[in-house]
Amino acid sequence: MKKCASKKKKRFLVLILFIFSMIFVGVAAVVALVGSSYISNQNFKETFYCVSSLKVNEKIRVVQISDLHNCSYGTENSELIRRVEKLNPDLIIYTGDCIDSQAKDVEQMVNLCDALAEVAPSYYIYGNNEIDICYEAALTQENLDKKFGFDDSNRDPQALLDLEDSVMEQLEAVGVKVLKNSMDTITVGTTEVDVYGVLTSNPSAIWSYAGESFNEYLYTNEDHLKITAIHEPLVFEEYTPDYWGDLMLAGHTHGGTVRVPMVGPLYTKEGGLLPQRKGCYVYGRYSVQGRPLIVSGGLENNSFFRINNEPEVVIVDINKF
């Protein structure tokens, strides 16, 4: 009996030792994965997309910068500036959250915009972080109507655009055009390009506060190349109009933060677990009503939990065919 009890005790100890060994190996593997990802995330990759439109007469290169969150690549973003210069873009479009609402350091982003405005015409679209700084509340229809005392009978989208905005003033002072439910037209070579930036990207507010200007953008000068820039891609999931533009650019998702091989993005706030499997637009290229939507993984690199998801600058080459 004593020998049996002794054997059981030894087996139990071996089992406990095995379990603790497996836990240690698992923890060590996670630490190694997180650490290696954090180190690799101190650099960024360049992701190239080629799209076509019969509206262009020559190749147009668009560089998209998104979700920088006040991170810096090199002293004062010298590495990021150097790479964008070498990419030789025709347009630079910032799709929001390049400023972080927690830090509220606008100067660093203004300096980056100042440098890159010398490289190519630049457009800035606000994300939820810039909105937090400038408006101190999410721009839902409920919040906006309450703020201005509006309802369906008297809503005036211009009231939001007329609010004082020091961030916009600083960005435009260095040559960057801030688009807030508005469009700008630029000539690239011999091609006319309309760029529209969505401010009220929340699905509840996009049509009530941007619908009129957005439709004017889409259906005036229809021969112009139409580029629609928006921070959050959720609205593309919620609505399916016939036409959003010839090219759509978005960010916000950080590529799902953690990407699992053969599984994809792990989690987003809007989509929950495994959002891409639910049809959410999280990272990469999608077709929306037959036209390309590019969702950037963004450039934020301060999180230890950004795993298998290198920060990126997106480059879109638009050709005739």
C-alpha positions as CSV (number, residue, x, y, z in Angstrom):
1,M,0.0,0.0,0.0
2,K,2.8,2.4,0.9
3,K,4.6,1.7,-2.4
4,C,1.4,2.4,-4.4
5,A,0.9,5.6,-2.5
6,S,4.5,6.6,-3.1
7,K,4.1,5.9,-6.8
8,K,0.9,8.0,-7.0
9,K,2.7,10.8,-5.2
10,K,5.6,10.7,-7.7
11,R,3.2,10.6,-10.6
12,F,1.4,13.6,-9.2
13,L,4.6,15.5,-8.7
14,V,5.7,14.7,-12.3
15,L,2.4,15.9,-13.6
16,I,2.6,19.1,-11.6
17,L,6.2,19.6,-12.8
18,F,5.0,19.0,-16.4
19,I,2.2,21.5,-16.1
20,F,4.4,24.2,-14.7
21,S,7.0,23.5,-17.4
22,M,4.4,23.9,-20.1
23,I,3.2,27.1,-18.5
24,F,6.7,28.4,-18.3
25,V,7.3,27.5,-22.0
26,G,4.1,29.2,-23.0
27,V,4.8,32.4,-21.0
28,A,8.4,32.4,-22.4
29,A,7.0,32.0,-26.0
30,V,4.5,34.8,-25.5
31,V,7.2,37.1,-24.0
32,A,9.5,36.4,-26.9
33,L,6.7,37.0,-29.4
34,V,5.6,40.3,-27.8
35,G,9.2,41.4,-27.4
36,S,10.3,40.6,-31.0
37,S,7.1,42.3,-32.4
38,Y,7.8,45.4,-30.3
39,I,11.3,45.6,-31.7
40,S,10.2,45.0,-35.3
41,N,7.5,47.6,-34.9
42,Q,10.1,50.3,-34.4
43,N,10.3,50.3,-38.2
44,F,7.5,50.5,-40.7
45,K,6.8,48.6,-43.9
46,E,5.6,50.1,-47.2
47,T,2.5,48.4,-48.6
48,F,1.8,49.0,-52.3
49,Y,-1.6,48.7,-54.0
50,C,-2.3,49.2,-57.7
51,V,-5.8,50.3,-58.8
52,S,-7.2,51.3,-62.1
53,S,-9.5,54.0,-63.3
54,L,-10.4,55.2,-66.8
55,K,-10.5,58.7,-65.4
56,V,-6.7,59.1,-65.1
57,N,-4.5,60.1,-67.9
58,E,-1.2,59.1,-66.2
59,K,-0.2,57.2,-63.1
60,I,-1.1,59.0,-59.9
61,R,0.6,58.0,-56.7
62,V,-1.1,58.5,-53.4
63,V,0.6,58.0,-50.0
64,Q,-1.7,57.4,-47.1
65,I,-0.5,58.1,-43.5
66,S,-2.8,57.0,-40.8
67,D,-3.0,56.4,-37.0
68,L,0.4,57.7,-36.1
69,H,-0.8,58.6,-32.6
70,N,2.2,61.0,-32.1
71,C,4.7,58.2,-32.6
72,S,8.0,59.1,-34.3
73,Y,10.2,57.2,-36.7
74,G,13.6,58.8,-36.2
75,T,14.2,62.2,-34.6
76,E,11.2,64.4,-35.4
77,N,10.0,61.7,-37.8
78,S,13.1,62.1,-40.0
79,E,13.0,58.4,-41.2
80,L,9.3,58.7,-42.2
81,I,9.9,62.0,-44.0
82,R,12.9,60.6,-45.9
83,R,11.0,57.5,-47.1
84,V,7.9,59.5,-48.2
85,E,10.3,61.8,-50.1
86,K,11.8,58.9,-51.9
87,L,8.3,57.5,-52.8
88,N,7.7,60.7,-54.8
89,P,3.9,60.9,-54.3
90,D,1.5,63.1,-56.2
91,L,-0.8,63.4,-53.2
92,I,-0.4,62.7,-49.4
93,I,-3.6,61.9,-47.5
94,Y,-3.7,61.6,-43.7
95,T,-6.7,59.5,-42.6
96,G,-6.8,60.5,-38.9
97,D,-5.6,59.7,-35.4
98,C,-2.1,61.0,-36.3
99,I,-2.5,63.1,-33.2
100,D,-3.2,61.3,-29.9
101,S,-5.9,62.8,-27.7
102,Q,-4.1,61.7,-24.5
103,A,-0.9,63.5,-25.3
104,K,-2.6,66.4,-27.1
105,D,0.8,67.3,-28.7
106,V,-0.2,69.0,-31.9
107,E,3.2,70.5,-32.6
108,Q,4.9,67.2,-33.5
109,M,2.3,66.5,-36.1
110,V,2.3,70.0,-37.5
111,N,6.0,69.7,-37.9
112,L,5.6,66.5,-39.9
113,C,2.9,68.0,-42.0
114,D,5.1,71.0,-42.6
115,A,7.9,68.9,-43.9
116,L,5.7,66.6,-46.1
117,A,3.7,69.5,-47.5
118,E,7.0,70.4,-49.4
119,V,6.9,66.9,-50.9
120,A,3.3,66.8,-52.3
121,P,-0.1,68.4,-51.9
122,S,-1.5,67.1,-48.6
123,Y,-4.9,66.5,-47.1
124,Y,-5.8,65.8,-43.5
125,I,-9.0,64.0,-42.4
126,Y,-9.8,63.9,-38.7
127,G,-10.1,60.7,-36.7
128,N,-11.7,60.1,-33.3
129,N,-8.6,61.4,-31.5
130,E,-8.6,64.8,-33.4
131,I,-12.3,65.0,-32.8
132,D,-11.8,64.4,-29.1
133,I,-9.3,67.3,-29.0
134,C,-11.3,69.7,-31.1
135,Y,-14.9,68.9,-30.2
136,E,-14.6,66.9,-26.9
137,A,-17.4,64.5,-27.9
138,A,-18.1,61.8,-30.5
139,L,-19.8,63.3,-33.5
140,T,-22.9,61.2,-33.5
141,Q,-26.2,62.7,-34.7
142,E,-27.6,62.6,-31.2
143,N,-24.6,64.5,-29.7
144,L,-24.6,67.1,-32.5
145,D,-28.3,67.7,-32.5
146,K,-28.2,68.1,-28.7
147,K,-25.2,70.5,-29.0
148,F,-26.9,72.8,-31.6
149,G,-30.5,72.3,-30.7
150,F,-31.3,70.6,-34.0
151,D,-33.8,68.1,-35.2
152,D,-34.9,66.8,-38.6
153,S,-36.8,70.1,-39.3
154,N,-33.9,72.6,-38.7
155,R,-30.6,70.7,-39.0
156,D,-27.8,72.9,-40.4
157,P,-24.6,70.9,-41.1
158,Q,-22.7,74.2,-41.5
159,A,-23.0,74.9,-37.8
160,L,-20.4,72.1,-37.0
161,L,-18.0,73.4,-39.6
162,D,-18.2,77.0,-38.3
163,L,-16.9,76.0,-34.8
164,E,-13.5,77.4,-34.0
165,D,-10.7,74.8,-34.6
166,S,-7.2,75.6,-33.6
167,V,-5.8,72.3,-34.9
168,M,-7.1,73.1,-38.4
169,E,-5.6,76.5,-38.2
170,Q,-2.2,75.1,-37.4
171,L,-2.3,72.4,-40.1
172,E,-3.5,74.8,-42.8
173,A,-0.9,77.3,-41.8
174,V,1.8,74.9,-42.9
175,G,0.1,74.1,-46.2
176,V,-2.1,71.1,-45.4
177,K,-5.7,71.2,-46.4
178,V,-8.1,69.9,-43.7
179,L,-11.2,68.4,-45.2
180,K,-14.3,68.4,-42.9
181,N,-17.3,67.0,-44.8
182,S,-15.8,68.9,-47.8
183,M,-14.0,68.5,-51.0
184,D,-11.0,69.9,-52.8
185,T,-10.1,69.7,-56.5
186,I,-6.5,69.4,-57.6
187,T,-4.9,68.8,-61.0
188,V,-2.3,66.0,-61.2
189,G,-0.7,66.1,-64.5
190,T,-3.7,66.4,-66.8
191,T,-6.1,64.6,-64.5
192,E,-8.6,66.4,-62.4
193,V,-8.9,64.8,-58.9
194,D,-11.6,65.5,-56.3
195,V,-10.6,64.6,-52.7
196,Y,-13.5,64.4,-50.2
197,G,-12.8,64.1,-46.4
198,V,-15.5,62.8,-44.1
199,L,-15.6,64.4,-40.6
200,T,-18.9,62.9,-39.3
201,S,-17.9,59.3,-40.0
202,N,-20.2,57.8,-37.4
203,P,-23.0,56.0,-39.3
204,S,-25.7,57.9,-37.5
205,A,-24.4,61.3,-38.6
206,I,-22.8,60.8,-42.0
207,W,-26.0,61.4,-44.1
208,S,-27.6,64.0,-41.8
209,Y,-24.4,66.1,-41.5
210,A,-22.5,65.2,-44.7
211,G,-25.0,63.9,-47.1
212,E,-25.6,67.0,-49.2
213,S,-22.0,67.9,-49.6
214,F,-21.0,64.3,-50.3
215,N,-23.6,63.9,-53.1
216,E,-22.5,67.2,-54.6
217,Y,-18.9,65.8,-54.6
218,L,-20.0,62.5,-56.2
219,Y,-22.3,63.8,-58.9
220,T,-20.7,67.1,-60.0
221,N,-17.9,66.8,-62.5
222,E,-18.3,63.1,-62.7
223,D,-15.4,62.8,-65.1
224,H,-13.0,63.8,-62.2
225,L,-11.2,61.0,-60.3
226,K,-13.0,60.8,-56.9
227,I,-11.0,59.9,-53.8
228,T,-13.0,59.5,-50.6
229,A,-11.1,59.6,-47.3
230,I,-12.6,58.6,-44.0
231,H,-11.1,57.6,-40.7
232,E,-13.5,54.8,-39.7
233,P,-14.4,52.1,-42.3
234,L,-17.5,51.1,-40.3
235,V,-19.8,53.2,-42.5
236,F,-18.9,51.1,-45.5
237,E,-20.3,48.1,-43.7
238,E,-23.4,49.9,-42.6
239,Y,-24.5,51.4,-45.9
240,T,-24.3,50.2,-49.5
241,P,-25.0,53.1,-51.9
242,D,-24.2,52.6,-55.5
243,Y,-21.1,54.7,-55.4
244,W,-18.7,55.9,-52.7
245,G,-16.0,57.2,-55.1
246,D,-13.3,55.7,-57.4
247,L,-11.0,55.0,-54.5
248,M,-11.7,54.9,-50.7
249,L,-9.1,55.2,-48.0
250,A,-9.7,54.5,-44.3
251,G,-7.8,53.6,-41.1
252,H,-8.8,53.4,-37.4
253,T,-8.6,49.6,-36.9
254,H,-4.8,49.4,-36.5
255,G,-5.1,46.3,-38.6
256,G,-6.8,44.4,-35.8
257,T,-3.7,45.1,-33.5
258,V,-3.0,41.4,-33.2
259,R,-3.0,39.3,-36.4
260,V,-3.0,35.5,-36.1
261,P,-1.5,33.5,-39.0
262,M,-4.2,31.8,-41.1
263,V,-6.9,33.4,-38.8
264,G,-6.4,37.1,-39.5
265,P,-7.1,40.1,-37.2
266,L,-8.0,39.1,-33.7
267,Y,-10.1,42.0,-32.4
268,T,-11.5,45.4,-33.2
269,K,-13.7,47.6,-31.0
270,E,-16.5,47.7,-33.5
271,G,-16.2,44.1,-34.8
272,G,-15.3,42.2,-31.7
273,L,-13.4,38.9,-31.9
274,L,-12.3,37.8,-35.4
275,P,-13.9,40.7,-37.1
276,Q,-12.8,39.9,-40.6
277,R,-14.7,36.6,-40.5
278,K,-17.8,38.6,-39.8
279,G,-17.3,40.7,-42.9
280,C,-15.8,43.7,-41.2
281,Y,-13.3,45.9,-43.0
282,V,-10.2,45.6,-40.9
283,Y,-7.1,45.6,-43.0
284,G,-6.0,45.6,-46.6
285,R,-7.9,45.9,-49.9
286,Y,-11.6,45.3,-50.3
287,S,-14.1,45.8,-53.1
288,V,-17.0,48.1,-52.2
289,Q,-19.6,48.4,-54.9
290,G,-16.9,47.3,-57.3
291,R,-14.4,49.9,-56.3
292,P,-11.3,49.6,-54.1
293,L,-11.3,50.4,-50.4
294,I,-7.9,50.4,-48.7
295,V,-7.9,50.1,-44.9
296,S,-4.5,51.0,-43.5
297,G,-3.0,49.2,-40.5
298,G,-1.6,52.5,-39.3
299,L,1.7,53.6,-37.9
300,E,1.2,53.5,-34.1
301,N,4.0,51.5,-32.6
302,N,3.9,52.1,-28.8
303,S,1.8,49.2,-27.9
304,F,3.4,45.9,-26.7
305,F,0.2,44.2,-27.9
306,R,0.7,45.0,-31.6
307,I,1.7,41.5,-32.7
308,N,2.4,40.1,-36.2
309,N,1.2,43.5,-37.5
310,E,4.1,45.8,-38.6
311,P,3.2,49.5,-38.9
312,E,2.8,50.6,-42.4
313,V,2.7,53.5,-44.9
314,V,0.3,52.8,-47.7
315,I,1.1,53.6,-51.3
316,V,-1.7,53.5,-53.9
317,D,-0.7,53.7,-57.6
318,I,-3.7,54.6,-59.8
319,N,-3.3,53.7,-63.4
320,K,-5.6,53.9,-66.4
321,F,-5.6,50.1,-66.9
